[in-house]
């Protein structure tokens, strides 16, 4: 994921946080929280300038389409352009 996002967005900052452990028992116990199924992506990139929230999320989802099709269950995306306030 890191390499694909770096190539697609040339981010100034990129944090990828595995939150799978927070979802143990999700979907009736099908997930035990030990895998790599839930991630949070915090990404700061000039590529997001002029884009709305939905367009930013779509761009990240498009960059990670293979991962989403192959077992990545949930992706929390926190995109920002330089100069925008962030909570992280």
PDB file as gemmi writes it, atoms N, CA and C in Angstrom:
CRYST1    1.000    1.000    1.000  90.00  90.00  90.00 P 1                      
ATOM      1  N   UNK A   1       0.822  -1.188   0.000  1.00  0.00           N  
ATOM      2  CA  UNK A   1       0.000   0.000   0.000  1.00  0.00           C  
ATOM      3  C   UNK A   1       0.870   1.258   0.000  1.00  0.00           C  
ATOM      4  N   UNK A   2       1.898   1.236   0.810  1.00  0.00           N  
ATOM      5  CA  UNK A   2       2.757   2.424   0.933  1.00  0.00           C  
ATOM      6  C   UNK A   2       3.346   2.817  -0.419  1.00  0.00           C  
ATOM      7  N   UNK A   3       3.867   1.844  -1.142  1.00  0.00           N  
ATOM      8  CA  UNK A   3       4.500   2.138  -2.429  1.00  0.00           C  
ATOM      9  C   UNK A   3       3.481   2.659  -3.441  1.00  0.00           C  
ATOM     10  N   UNK A   4       2.319   2.044  -3.497  1.00  0.00           N  
ATOM     11  CA  UNK A   4       1.297   2.481  -4.448  1.00  0.00           C  
ATOM     12  C   UNK A   4       0.836   3.899  -4.149  1.00  0.00           C  
ATOM     13  N   UNK A   5       0.645   4.218  -2.881  1.00  0.00           N  
ATOM     14  CA  UNK A   5       0.208   5.575  -2.518  1.00  0.00           C  
ATOM     15  C   UNK A   5       1.321   6.589  -2.757  1.00  0.00           C  
ATOM     16  N   UNK A   6       2.547   6.199  -2.506  1.00  0.00           N  
ATOM     17  CA  UNK A   6       3.681   7.107  -2.747  1.00  0.00           C  
ATOM     18  C   UNK A   6       3.811   7.428  -4.231  1.00  0.00           C  
ATOM     19  N   UNK A   7       3.653   6.428  -5.065  1.00  0.00           N  
ATOM     20  CA  UNK A   7       3.755   6.645  -6.510  1.00  0.00           C  
ATOM     21  C   UNK A   7       2.577   7.481  -7.011  1.00  0.00           C  
ATOM     22  N   UNK A   8       1.386   7.180  -6.541  1.00  0.00           N  
ATOM     23  CA  UNK A   8       0.186   7.857  -7.038  1.00  0.00           C  
ATOM     24  C   UNK A   8       0.075   9.310  -6.570  1.00  0.00           C  
ATOM     25  N   UNK A   9       0.568   9.613  -5.365  1.00  0.00           N  
ATOM     26  CA  UNK A   9       0.299  10.927  -4.785  1.00  0.00           C  
ATOM     27  C   UNK A   9       1.534  11.721  -4.362  1.00  0.00           C  
ATOM     28  N   UNK A  10       2.711  11.140  -4.392  1.00  0.00           N  
ATOM     29  CA  UNK A  10       3.931  11.822  -3.931  1.00  0.00           C  
ATOM     30  C   UNK A  10       3.662  12.606  -2.651  1.00  0.00           C  
ATOM     31  N   UNK A  11       3.205  11.927  -1.614  1.00  0.00           N  
ATOM     32  CA  UNK A  11       2.776  12.635  -0.401  1.00  0.00           C  
ATOM     33  C   UNK A  11       3.924  13.260   0.384  1.00  0.00           C  
ATOM     34  N   UNK A  12       3.602  14.365   1.035  1.00  0.00           N  
ATOM     35  CA  UNK A  12       4.536  14.981   1.972  1.00  0.00           C  
ATOM     36  C   UNK A  12       4.548  14.190   3.275  1.00  0.00           C  
ATOM     37  N   UNK A  13       3.409  13.582   3.573  1.00  0.00           N  
ATOM     38  CA  UNK A  13       3.287  12.748   4.765  1.00  0.00           C  
ATOM     39  C   UNK A  13       2.362  11.599   4.441  1.00  0.00           C  
ATOM     40  N   UNK A  14       2.721  10.416   4.915  1.00  0.00           N  
ATOM     41  CA  UNK A  14       1.903   9.235   4.697  1.00  0.00           C  
ATOM     42  C   UNK A  14       2.013   8.333   5.912  1.00  0.00           C  
ATOM     43  N   UNK A  15       0.905   8.139   6.588  1.00  0.00           N  
ATOM     44  CA  UNK A  15       0.840   7.218   7.720  1.00  0.00           C  
ATOM     45  C   UNK A  15      -0.174   6.140   7.376  1.00  0.00           C  
ATOM     46  N   UNK A  16       0.236   4.888   7.486  1.00  0.00           N  
ATOM     47  CA  UNK A  16      -0.658   3.761   7.275  1.00  0.00           C  
ATOM     48  C   UNK A  16      -0.698   2.988   8.583  1.00  0.00           C  
ATOM     49  N   UNK A  17      -1.875   2.929   9.177  1.00  0.00           N  
ATOM     50  CA  UNK A  17      -2.029   2.351  10.502  1.00  0.00           C  
ATOM     51  C   UNK A  17      -2.906   1.109  10.401  1.00  0.00           C  
ATOM     52  N   UNK A  18      -2.378  -0.024  10.847  1.00  0.00           N  
ATOM     53  CA  UNK A  18      -3.137  -1.267  10.865  1.00  0.00           C  
ATOM     54  C   UNK A  18      -4.039  -1.241  12.101  1.00  0.00           C  
ATOM     55  N   UNK A  19      -5.346  -1.181  11.865  1.00  0.00           N  
ATOM     56  CA  UNK A  19      -6.322  -1.155  12.952  1.00  0.00           C  
ATOM     57  C   UNK A  19      -7.110  -2.464  13.044  1.00  0.00           C  
ATOM     58  N   UNK A  20      -6.570  -3.510  12.452  1.00  0.00           N  
ATOM     59  CA  UNK A  20      -7.279  -4.789  12.420  1.00  0.00           C  
ATOM     60  C   UNK A  20      -7.602  -5.303  13.822  1.00  0.00           C  
ATOM     61  N   UNK A  21      -6.686  -5.090  14.757  1.00  0.00           N  
ATOM     62  CA  UNK A  21      -6.899  -5.575  16.123  1.00  0.00           C  
ATOM     63  C   UNK A  21      -8.127  -4.939  16.784  1.00  0.00           C  
ATOM     64  N   UNK A  22      -8.540  -3.786  16.297  1.00  0.00           N  
ATOM     65  CA  UNK A  22      -9.708  -3.109  16.861  1.00  0.00           C  
ATOM     66  C   UNK A  22     -11.020  -3.734  16.392  1.00  0.00           C  
ATOM     67  N   UNK A  23     -10.931  -4.653  15.452  1.00  0.00           N  
ATOM     68  CA  UNK A  23     -12.125  -5.211  14.834  1.00  0.00           C  
ATOM     69  C   UNK A  23     -12.259  -6.715  15.064  1.00  0.00           C  
ATOM     70  N   UNK A  24     -11.646  -7.216  16.101  1.00  0.00           N  
ATOM     71  CA  UNK A  24     -11.768  -8.637  16.429  1.00  0.00           C  
ATOM     72  C   UNK A  24     -13.239  -8.970  16.653  1.00  0.00           C  
ATOM     73  N   UNK A  25     -13.692 -10.053  16.028  1.00  0.00           N  
ATOM     74  CA  UNK A  25     -15.084 -10.459  16.164  1.00  0.00           C  
ATOM     75  C   UNK A  25     -16.020  -9.780  15.197  1.00  0.00           C  
ATOM     76  N   UNK A  26     -15.500  -8.893  14.384  1.00  0.00           N  
ATOM     77  CA  UNK A  26     -16.298  -8.189  13.378  1.00  0.00           C  
ATOM     78  C   UNK A  26     -16.947  -9.226  12.461  1.00  0.00           C  
ATOM     79  N   UNK A  27     -18.116  -8.965  12.010  1.00  0.00           N  
ATOM     80  CA  UNK A  27     -18.881  -9.857  11.138  1.00  0.00           C  
ATOM     81  C   UNK A  27     -19.139 -11.195  11.816  1.00  0.00           C  
ATOM     82  N   UNK A  28     -19.642 -11.133  13.024  1.00  0.00           N  
ATOM     83  CA  UNK A  28     -20.035 -12.354  13.716  1.00  0.00           C  
ATOM     84  C   UNK A  28     -18.877 -13.262  14.079  1.00  0.00           C  
ATOM     85  N   UNK A  29     -17.723 -12.698  14.302  1.00  0.00           N  
ATOM     86  CA  UNK A  29     -16.583 -13.482  14.737  1.00  0.00           C  
ATOM     87  C   UNK A  29     -15.709 -13.996  13.607  1.00  0.00           C  
ATOM     88  N   UNK A  30     -16.019 -13.622  12.378  1.00  0.00           N  
ATOM     89  CA  UNK A  30     -15.240 -14.112  11.243  1.00  0.00           C  
ATOM     90  C   UNK A  30     -13.827 -13.548  11.223  1.00  0.00           C  
ATOM     91  N   UNK A  31     -13.607 -12.421  11.867  1.00  0.00           N  
ATOM     92  CA  UNK A  31     -12.284 -11.806  11.902  1.00  0.00           C  
ATOM     93  C   UNK A  31     -11.768 -11.842  13.325  1.00  0.00           C  
ATOM     94  N   UNK A  32     -10.557 -12.338  13.491  1.00  0.00           N  
ATOM     95  CA  UNK A  32     -10.014 -12.484  14.842  1.00  0.00           C  
ATOM     96  C   UNK A  32      -9.137 -11.314  15.278  1.00  0.00           C  
ATOM     97  N   UNK A  33      -8.934 -10.328  14.393  1.00  0.00           N  
ATOM     98  CA  UNK A  33      -8.153  -9.153  14.760  1.00  0.00           C  
ATOM     99  C   UNK A  33      -6.665  -9.308  14.570  1.00  0.00           C  
ATOM    100  N   UNK A  34      -6.212 -10.439  14.037  1.00  0.00           N  
ATOM    101  CA  UNK A  34      -4.772 -10.652  13.876  1.00  0.00           C  
ATOM    102  C   UNK A  34      -4.288 -10.400  12.455  1.00  0.00           C  
ATOM    103  N   UNK A  35      -5.183 -10.223  11.512  1.00  0.00           N  
ATOM    104  CA  UNK A  35      -4.785 -10.064  10.114  1.00  0.00           C  
ATOM    105  C   UNK A  35      -4.544  -8.626   9.719  1.00  0.00           C  
ATOM    106  N   UNK A  36      -4.569  -8.408   8.425  1.00  0.00           N  
ATOM    107  CA  UNK A  36      -4.394  -7.072   7.870  1.00  0.00           C  
ATOM    108  C   UNK A  36      -5.619  -6.762   7.035  1.00  0.00           C  
ATOM    109  N   UNK A  37      -6.704  -6.454   7.718  1.00  0.00           N  
ATOM    110  CA  UNK A  37      -7.989  -6.262   7.056  1.00  0.00           C  
ATOM    111  C   UNK A  37      -8.542  -4.862   7.197  1.00  0.00           C  
ATOM    112  N   UNK A  38      -8.087  -4.119   8.202  1.00  0.00           N  
ATOM    113  CA  UNK A  38      -8.603  -2.784   8.488  1.00  0.00           C  
ATOM    114  C   UNK A  38      -7.433  -1.810   8.643  1.00  0.00           C  
ATOM    115  N   UNK A  39      -7.430  -0.782   7.808  1.00  0.00           N  
ATOM    116  CA  UNK A  39      -6.346   0.202   7.865  1.00  0.00           C  
ATOM    117  C   UNK A  39      -6.874   1.628   7.867  1.00  0.00           C  
ATOM    118  N   UNK A  40      -6.094   2.515   8.452  1.00  0.00           N  
ATOM    119  CA  UNK A  40      -6.334   3.954   8.400  1.00  0.00           C  
ATOM    120  C   UNK A  40      -5.184   4.556   7.606  1.00  0.00           C  
ATOM    121  N   UNK A  41      -5.513   5.384   6.611  1.00  0.00           N  
ATOM    122  CA  UNK A  41      -4.508   6.050   5.788  1.00  0.00           C  
ATOM    123  C   UNK A  41      -4.627   7.548   6.013  1.00  0.00           C  
ATOM    124  N   UNK A  42      -3.557   8.128   6.506  1.00  0.00           N  
ATOM    125  CA  UNK A  42      -3.459   9.586   6.659  1.00  0.00           C  
ATOM    126  C   UNK A  42      -2.449  10.056   5.628  1.00  0.00           C  
ATOM    127  N   UNK A  43      -2.930  10.872   4.693  1.00  0.00           N  
ATOM    128  CA  UNK A  43      -2.073  11.237   3.566  1.00  0.00           C  
ATOM    129  C   UNK A  43      -2.194  12.731   3.266  1.00  0.00           C  
ATOM    130  N   UNK A  44      -1.054  13.382   3.203  1.00  0.00           N  
ATOM    131  CA  UNK A  44      -0.966  14.807   2.910  1.00  0.00           C  
ATOM    132  C   UNK A  44      -0.268  14.954   1.564  1.00  0.00           C  
ATOM    133  N   UNK A  45      -0.990  15.477   0.571  1.00  0.00           N  
ATOM    134  CA  UNK A  45      -0.434  15.548  -0.781  1.00  0.00           C  
ATOM    135  C   UNK A  45      -0.996  16.733  -1.550  1.00  0.00           C  
ATOM    136  N   UNK A  46      -0.141  17.352  -2.332  1.00  0.00           N  
ATOM    137  CA  UNK A  46      -0.582  18.433  -3.219  1.00  0.00           C  
ATOM    138  C   UNK A  46      -1.551  17.918  -4.276  1.00  0.00           C  
ATOM    139  N   UNK A  47      -1.551  16.618  -4.523  1.00  0.00           N  
ATOM    140  CA  UNK A  47      -2.468  16.032  -5.505  1.00  0.00           C  
ATOM    141  C   UNK A  47      -3.930  16.214  -5.108  1.00  0.00           C  
ATOM    142  N   UNK A  48      -4.187  16.502  -3.841  1.00  0.00           N  
ATOM    143  CA  UNK A  48      -5.563  16.678  -3.367  1.00  0.00           C  
ATOM    144  C   UNK A  48      -6.058  18.119  -3.463  1.00  0.00           C  
ATOM    145  N   UNK A  49      -5.170  19.042  -3.835  1.00  0.00           N  
ATOM    146  CA  UNK A  49      -5.571  20.444  -3.940  1.00  0.00           C  
ATOM    147  C   UNK A  49      -6.684  20.594  -4.969  1.00  0.00           C  
ATOM    148  N   UNK A  50      -7.731  21.290  -4.593  1.00  0.00           N  
ATOM    149  CA  UNK A  50      -8.851  21.541  -5.489  1.00  0.00           C  
ATOM    150  C   UNK A  50      -9.847  20.397  -5.592  1.00  0.00           C  
ATOM    151  N   UNK A  51      -9.572  19.274  -4.940  1.00  0.00           N  
ATOM    152  CA  UNK A  51     -10.494  18.146  -4.963  1.00  0.00           C  
ATOM    153  C   UNK A  51     -11.361  18.141  -3.711  1.00  0.00           C  
ATOM    154  N   UNK A  52     -12.599  17.766  -3.866  1.00  0.00           N  
ATOM    155  CA  UNK A  52     -13.492  17.613  -2.725  1.00  0.00           C  
ATOM    156  C   UNK A  52     -13.199  16.321  -1.989  1.00  0.00           C  
ATOM    157  N   UNK A  53     -13.846  16.165  -0.867  1.00  0.00           N  
ATOM    158  CA  UNK A  53     -13.624  14.990  -0.016  1.00  0.00           C  
ATOM    159  C   UNK A  53     -13.903  13.679  -0.756  1.00  0.00           C  
ATOM    160  N   UNK A  54     -15.016  13.621  -1.462  1.00  0.00           N  
ATOM    161  CA  UNK A  54     -15.386  12.398  -2.166  1.00  0.00           C  
ATOM    162  C   UNK A  54     -14.371  12.055  -3.259  1.00  0.00           C  
ATOM    163  N   UNK A  55     -13.922  13.048  -4.015  1.00  0.00           N  
ATOM    164  CA  UNK A  55     -12.936  12.814  -5.076  1.00  0.00           C  
ATOM    165  C   UNK A  55     -11.616  12.328  -4.491  1.00  0.00           C  
ATOM    166  N   UNK A  56     -11.233  12.841  -3.346  1.00  0.00           N  
ATOM    167  CA  UNK A  56     -10.000  12.403  -2.690  1.00  0.00           C  
ATOM    168  C   UNK A  56     -10.108  10.937  -2.272  1.00  0.00           C  
ATOM    169  N   UNK A  57     -11.240  10.593  -1.674  1.00  0.00           N  
ATOM    170  CA  UNK A  57     -11.446   9.208  -1.245  1.00  0.00           C  
ATOM    171  C   UNK A  57     -11.465   8.257  -2.437  1.00  0.00           C  
ATOM    172  N   UNK A  58     -12.121   8.675  -3.492  1.00  0.00           N  
ATOM    173  CA  UNK A  58     -12.162   7.837  -4.695  1.00  0.00           C  
ATOM    174  C   UNK A  58     -10.770   7.628  -5.270  1.00  0.00           C  
ATOM    175  N   UNK A  59      -9.954   8.667  -5.259  1.00  0.00           N  
ATOM    176  CA  UNK A  59      -8.596   8.562  -5.792  1.00  0.00           C  
ATOM    177  C   UNK A  59      -7.769   7.561  -4.990  1.00  0.00           C  
ATOM    178  N   UNK A  60      -7.880   7.604  -3.671  1.00  0.00           N  
ATOM    179  CA  UNK A  60      -7.153   6.653  -2.831  1.00  0.00           C  
ATOM    180  C   UNK A  60      -7.686   5.239  -3.053  1.00  0.00           C  
ATOM    181  N   UNK A  61      -9.010   5.095  -3.089  1.00  0.00           N  
ATOM    182  CA  UNK A  61      -9.598   3.777  -3.340  1.00  0.00           C  
ATOM    183  C   UNK A  61      -9.153   3.225  -4.694  1.00  0.00           C  
ATOM    184  N   UNK A  62      -9.089   4.074  -5.704  1.00  0.00           N  
ATOM    185  CA  UNK A  62      -8.637   3.630  -7.027  1.00  0.00           C  
ATOM    186  C   UNK A  62      -7.185   3.153  -6.975  1.00  0.00           C  
ATOM    187  N   UNK A  63      -6.347   3.867  -6.244  1.00  0.00           N  
ATOM    188  CA  UNK A  63      -4.938   3.486  -6.141  1.00  0.00           C  
ATOM    189  C   UNK A  63      -4.768   2.142  -5.432  1.00  0.00           C  
ATOM    190  N   UNK A  64      -5.711   1.816  -4.553  1.00  0.00           N  
ATOM    191  CA  UNK A  64      -5.627   0.576  -3.777  1.00  0.00           C  
ATOM    192  C   UNK A  64      -6.687  -0.439  -4.189  1.00  0.00           C  
ATOM    193  N   UNK A  65      -7.129  -0.355  -5.426  1.00  0.00           N  
ATOM    194  CA  UNK A  65      -8.199  -1.238  -5.909  1.00  0.00           C  
ATOM    195  C   UNK A  65      -7.847  -2.717  -5.763  1.00  0.00           C  
ATOM    196  N   UNK A  66      -6.615  -3.095  -6.058  1.00  0.00           N  
ATOM    197  CA  UNK A  66      -6.219  -4.500  -5.944  1.00  0.00           C  
ATOM    198  C   UNK A  66      -6.310  -4.983  -4.494  1.00  0.00           C  
ATOM    199  N   UNK A  67      -5.879  -4.164  -3.573  1.00  0.00           N  
ATOM    200  CA  UNK A  67      -5.925  -4.534  -2.159  1.00  0.00           C  
ATOM    201  C   UNK A  67      -7.373  -4.663  -1.681  1.00  0.00           C  
ATOM    202  N   UNK A  68      -8.217  -3.740  -2.112  1.00  0.00           N  
ATOM    203  CA  UNK A  68      -9.624  -3.787  -1.715  1.00  0.00           C  
ATOM    204  C   UNK A  68     -10.329  -5.011  -2.290  1.00  0.00           C  
ATOM    205  N   UNK A  69      -9.905  -5.440  -3.464  1.00  0.00           N  
ATOM    206  CA  UNK A  69     -10.500  -6.626  -4.079  1.00  0.00           C  
ATOM    207  C   UNK A  69      -9.924  -7.912  -3.498  1.00  0.00           C  
ATOM    208  N   UNK A  70      -8.783  -7.803  -2.822  1.00  0.00           N  
ATOM    209  CA  UNK A  70      -8.094  -9.000  -2.376  1.00  0.00           C  
ATOM    210  C   UNK A  70      -8.049  -9.234  -0.887  1.00  0.00           C  
ATOM    211  N   UNK A  71      -8.974  -8.706  -0.117  1.00  0.00           N  
ATOM    212  CA  UNK A  71      -8.998  -9.023   1.297  1.00  0.00           C  
ATOM    213  C   UNK A  71      -8.981  -7.838   2.235  1.00  0.00           C  
ATOM    214  N   UNK A  72      -8.607  -6.675   1.748  1.00  0.00           N  
ATOM    215  CA  UNK A  72      -8.683  -5.475   2.581  1.00  0.00           C  
ATOM    216  C   UNK A  72     -10.152  -5.161   2.786  1.00  0.00           C  
ATOM    217  N   UNK A  73     -10.605  -5.243   4.021  1.00  0.00           N  
ATOM    218  CA  UNK A  73     -12.029  -5.132   4.328  1.00  0.00           C  
ATOM    219  C   UNK A  73     -12.475  -3.685   4.550  1.00  0.00           C  
ATOM    220  N   UNK A  74     -11.640  -2.900   5.212  1.00  0.00           N  
ATOM    221  CA  UNK A  74     -12.033  -1.529   5.543  1.00  0.00           C  
ATOM    222  C   UNK A  74     -10.840  -0.593   5.449  1.00  0.00           C  
ATOM    223  N   UNK A  75     -11.111   0.590   4.929  1.00  0.00           N  
ATOM    224  CA  UNK A  75     -10.070   1.588   4.748  1.00  0.00           C  
ATOM    225  C   UNK A  75     -10.613   2.945   5.196  1.00  0.00           C  
ATOM    226  N   UNK A  76     -10.072   3.451   6.287  1.00  0.00           N  
ATOM    227  CA  UNK A  76     -10.422   4.784   6.771  1.00  0.00           C  
ATOM    228  C   UNK A  76      -9.423   5.752   6.154  1.00  0.00           C  
ATOM    229  N   UNK A  77      -9.904   6.714   5.392  1.00  0.00           N  
ATOM    230  CA  UNK A  77      -9.021   7.606   4.643  1.00  0.00           C  
ATOM    231  C   UNK A  77      -9.122   9.022   5.207  1.00  0.00           C  
ATOM    232  N   UNK A  78      -7.967   9.605   5.530  1.00  0.00           N  
ATOM    233  CA  UNK A  78      -7.892  10.980   6.013  1.00  0.00           C  
ATOM    234  C   UNK A  78      -6.959  11.750   5.088  1.00  0.00           C  
ATOM    235  N   UNK A  79      -7.484  12.245   3.958  1.00  0.00           N  
ATOM    236  CA  UNK A  79      -6.648  12.962   2.991  1.00  0.00           C  
ATOM    237  C   UNK A  79      -6.634  14.462   3.255  1.00  0.00           C  
ATOM    238  N   UNK A  80      -5.524  15.098   2.936  1.00  0.00           N  
ATOM    239  CA  UNK A  80      -5.432  16.549   3.077  1.00  0.00           C  
ATOM    240  C   UNK A  80      -4.432  17.090   2.069  1.00  0.00           C  
ATOM    241  N   UNK A  81      -4.638  18.342   1.700  1.00  0.00           N  
ATOM    242  CA  UNK A  81      -3.690  19.066   0.856  1.00  0.00           C  
ATOM    243  C   UNK A  81      -2.819  19.928   1.772  1.00  0.00           C  
ATOM    244  N   UNK A  82      -1.614  20.293   1.320  1.00  0.00           N  
ATOM    245  CA  UNK A  82      -0.739  21.139   2.134  1.00  0.00           C  
ATOM    246  C   UNK A  82      -1.454  22.426   2.551  1.00  0.00           C  
ATOM    247  N   UNK A  83      -1.260  22.792   3.804  1.00  0.00           N  
ATOM    248  CA  UNK A  83      -1.858  24.006   4.335  1.00  0.00           C  
ATOM    249  C   UNK A  83      -3.229  23.809   4.949  1.00  0.00           C  
ATOM    250  N   UNK A  84      -3.843  22.662   4.718  1.00  0.00           N  
ATOM    251  CA  UNK A  84      -5.144  22.384   5.323  1.00  0.00           C  
ATOM    252  C   UNK A  84      -4.952  21.884   6.741  1.00  0.00           C  
ATOM    253  N   UNK A  85      -5.846  22.267   7.642  1.00  0.00           N  
ATOM    254  CA  UNK A  85      -5.714  21.774   9.019  1.00  0.00           C  
ATOM    255  C   UNK A  85      -6.024  20.277   9.096  1.00  0.00           C  
ATOM    256  N   UNK A  86      -5.256  19.582   9.887  1.00  0.00           N  
ATOM    257  CA  UNK A  86      -5.496  18.155  10.120  1.00  0.00           C  
ATOM    258  C   UNK A  86      -5.476  17.913  11.636  1.00  0.00           C  
ATOM    259  N   UNK A  87      -6.119  16.834  12.038  1.00  0.00           N  
ATOM    260  CA  UNK A  87      -6.130  16.466  13.461  1.00  0.00           C  
ATOM    261  C   UNK A  87      -5.004  15.521  13.809  1.00  0.00           C  
ATOM    262  N   UNK A  88      -4.173  15.197  12.846  1.00  0.00           N  
ATOM    263  CA  UNK A  88      -3.088  14.264  13.063  1.00  0.00           C  
ATOM    264  C   UNK A  88      -1.807  14.941  12.747  1.00  0.00           C  
TER     265      UNK A  88                                                      
END                                                                             
